[in-house]
Amino acid sequence: MPKVALWALIGSIALLFPIFVFFVKSFQPLYYVLWVVGVGGYVYRNHVALEQRFQSWNIGPFKKFLLLGIGAILTEEIFASTSMHLMRYVTTGNFSTYFYDILQFWALNLLTLPGLIIGWYFLLRRYAYTKKEIFILAGLFGLYAEKIYQHIILYPTIAWLLIVPTVFTYGVIVSIPALSIDHTKGKESHGIIRYALAFIIPFICIMPFIAIALYIKANHPELFPPAGFFM
């Protein structure tokens, strides 16, 4: 991992902490420390051993890829929910809704992000990508998924600081199941084609899930995080 990217990540998180704590009243930057630095750092340091373990797991390539992807989503959403609600827990001393808050985040992301995992499965089964390409392309898709482009207009300072942590967040999510596939054996094609497909295929796969999530939210809003956490 280039040092400039790591320093950009560290700098962004360091600047986001006081902004979120004092103005947004949230410990959201803690989420990036736990998920990106903690889990992402562990995966990066142990990717060879994890790759061998995941690829030797004999339960079928699609099932394996999907389970690892969903496992990554569930884990990172525990960190996300905890970090975003931690200020409320600390100020009120009430942790009674902790598990309910996590279930809301799980409901939201299990109805949206599996499309991203499925899209990358089809990509890696057909085309050859390097680990760096997977990480960066999945991360850039995360900027669209999290609507960072919209926040740049409304909250430019926070939005610009969220770019690097968001790229790392989604990069880690997709990189974990990607270790279960030998993604160098796929079809070689021009970089522009592969890069374009890395946005087109996940977008197509994620749209039905978004439609289902919007329908359920319209009828059962209590299942999802409150306004500000969801579209």
C-alpha positions in Angstrom: 0.0 0.0 0.0 1.5 3.4 -1.0 2.6 5.5 2.0 0.9 8.5 0.6 -2.5 6.7 0.7 -1.9 5.6 4.3 -0.9 9.2 5.4 -4.0 10.5 3.6 -6.1 8.0 5.5 -4.5 8.9 8.8 -4.8 12.6 8.2 -8.4 12.4 7.1 -9.4 10.4 10.2 -7.5 12.7 12.5 -9.3 15.7 11.1 -12.7 14.1 11.1 -12.5 13.2 14.8 -12.9 16.8 16.2 -15.4 17.8 13.5 -17.7 14.8 14.2 -17.3 14.9 18.0 -17.8 18.6 18.5 -20.2 19.5 15.7 -21.9 16.3 14.5 -22.0 14.8 18.0 -20.8 11.4 16.7 -17.9 9.1 17.0 -18.2 8.0 13.4 -14.4 8.3 12.7 -13.9 5.5 15.2 -15.6 3.2 12.7 -12.8 3.8 10.2 -10.2 3.1 12.8 -11.9 -0.2 13.8 -12.8 -1.4 10.3 -10.1 0.1 8.0 -7.1 0.2 10.3 -8.1 -2.8 12.5 -9.7 -5.3 10.2 -8.2 -3.9 7.0 -4.7 -3.9 8.5 -5.1 -7.5 9.7 -6.2 -8.6 6.2 -3.4 -6.8 4.5 -0.7 -8.3 6.9 -2.1 -11.8 6.6 -3.5 -11.8 3.1 -1.3 -14.8 1.9 -2.5 -17.1 4.7 -6.1 -15.9 4.4 -6.0 -16.5 0.6 -4.8 -20.0 1.1 -7.4 -20.7 3.8 -10.3 -19.2 1.8 -9.4 -20.9 -1.5 -9.1 -24.3 0.2 -12.5 -23.9 1.8 -14.5 -26.4 -0.3 -18.1 -25.2 -0.3 -18.5 -23.9 -3.8 -17.0 -20.7 -5.2 -20.2 -18.6 -5.3 -21.4 -19.7 -1.8 -18.0 -19.1 -0.4 -17.6 -15.7 -2.0 -21.1 -14.6 -0.9 -20.7 -15.8 2.7 -17.3 -14.1 3.1 -18.8 -10.9 1.6 -21.8 -11.0 3.9 -19.6 -11.8 6.9 -17.5 -8.7 6.0 -20.7 -6.6 5.8 -22.1 -7.8 9.1 -18.8 -7.2 10.9 -18.2 -3.7 9.5 -21.8 -2.7 10.3 -21.3 -3.6 14.0 -18.5 -1.1 14.0 -20.5 1.4 12.1 -23.5 1.2 14.4 -21.5 1.3 17.5 -19.4 4.3 16.4 -22.4 6.3 15.2 -24.5 5.7 18.3 -21.7 5.8 20.9 -22.2 9.5 21.7 -25.8 8.8 22.6 -24.8 5.8 24.7 -22.2 7.8 26.6 -24.3 10.9 27.2 -27.4 9.0 28.3 -25.7 6.0 29.9 -28.4 3.8 28.2 -27.1 0.9 26.2 -30.5 -0.9 26.0 -30.9 -0.2 22.3 -27.4 -1.3 21.3 -28.4 -4.6 19.7 -31.5 -3.1 18.1 -29.3 -0.4 16.5 -27.0 -3.0 15.1 -30.0 -4.9 13.7 -31.2 -1.8 11.9 -27.8 -1.3 10.3 -27.7 -5.0 9.3 -31.2 -4.8 7.8 -30.1 -1.8 5.7 -26.9 -3.2 4.4 -28.1 -6.7 3.9 -30.7 -5.2 1.6 -28.2 -3.2 -0.4 -24.6 -4.3 -0.4 -25.0 -8.0 -1.4 -25.4 -6.7 -5.0 -21.9 -5.3 -4.8 -20.6 -8.7 -3.6 -22.5 -10.6 -6.3 -21.3 -8.1 -9.0 -17.7 -8.6 -8.0 -18.1 -12.3 -8.0 -19.1 -12.3 -11.7 -16.3 -9.9 -12.5 -13.6 -12.0 -10.9 -14.8 -15.2 -12.4 -14.5 -13.7 -15.9 -11.8 -11.0 -15.8 -8.3 -10.8 -14.3 -7.9 -8.0 -11.8 -4.9 -7.3 -9.5 -5.5 -7.0 -5.7 -4.7 -3.3 -6.0 -7.3 -2.8 -8.8 -10.0 -4.6 -6.8 -9.3 -2.5 -3.8 -9.3 0.8 -5.6 -12.2 0.1 -8.0 -14.4 -1.2 -5.2 -13.4 1.8 -3.1 -14.3 4.3 -5.9 -17.7 2.6 -6.2 -18.2 3.3 -2.5 -18.0 7.0 -3.2 -21.1 6.6 -5.4 -22.8 4.2 -2.9 -22.3 6.6 0.0 -23.3 9.6 -2.2 -20.1 11.5 -1.3 -20.5 13.5 -4.6 -23.7 15.0 -3.2 -22.2 15.8 0.2 -19.4 17.8 -1.5 -21.9 20.4 -2.4 -23.7 20.5 1.0 -20.8 19.7 3.4 -17.6 20.2 1.4 -15.1 20.0 4.3 -16.5 16.8 5.7 -17.1 15.3 2.2 -13.6 15.8 1.1 -12.2 14.3 4.3 -14.5 11.3 3.8 -13.2 10.4 0.4 -10.2 8.4 1.4 -11.8 6.6 4.4 -14.7 5.6 2.2 -12.5 4.3 -0.6 -10.6 2.2 2.0 -13.9 1.0 3.6 -15.3 -0.4 0.5 -11.9 -1.6 -0.7 -11.6 -3.8 2.4 -15.2 -5.1 2.1 -14.7 -6.5 -1.4 -11.0 -7.5 -0.9 -12.0 -10.0 1.8 -14.2 -12.3 -0.4 -11.9 -11.6 -3.4 -9.2 -13.6 -1.5 -11.3 -16.7 -2.1 -10.8 -16.6 -5.9 -7.7 -16.8 -8.0 -8.6 -13.6 -9.8 -5.5 -13.7 -12.0 -6.8 -16.5 -14.2 -9.7 -14.6 -15.7 -9.9 -13.2 -19.2 -7.3 -10.5 -20.0 -8.9 -7.4 -21.5 -8.1 -3.7 -22.0 -7.8 -1.9 -18.7 -10.5 0.6 -19.7 -13.0 -2.2 -20.3 -12.3 -3.9 -17.0 -12.4 -0.6 -15.1 -15.7 0.4 -16.7 -17.2 -3.0 -16.0 -16.1 -2.7 -12.3 -18.7 0.1 -12.0 -21.4 -1.1 -14.5 -21.7 -4.7 -13.2 -22.0 -3.9 -9.5 -24.4 -1.0 -10.3 -26.7 -3.4 -12.3 -26.5 -6.0 -9.5 -27.1 -3.6 -6.7 -30.2 -1.8 -8.2 -32.7 -4.6 -7.5 -31.6 -4.7 -3.9 -31.9 -0.9 -3.6 -35.5 -1.2 -5.0 -36.4 -3.8 -2.4 -34.9 -1.7 0.4 -36.8 1.4 -0.6 -40.0 -0.6 -0.8 -39.5 -2.1 2.6 -38.5 1.2 4.1 -41.6 2.9 2.8 -43.8 0.3 4.6 -41.6 -0.5 7.6 -39.3 2.5 8.4 -38.7 1.2 11.9 -36.5 -1.5 10.5 -33.9 1.0 9.3 -31.6 3.5 10.9 -33.2 7.0 11.4 -33.0 9.8 8.9 -29.4 10.8 8.2 -28.2 7.2 8.1 -30.1 6.2 5.0 -31.1 7.6 1.6 
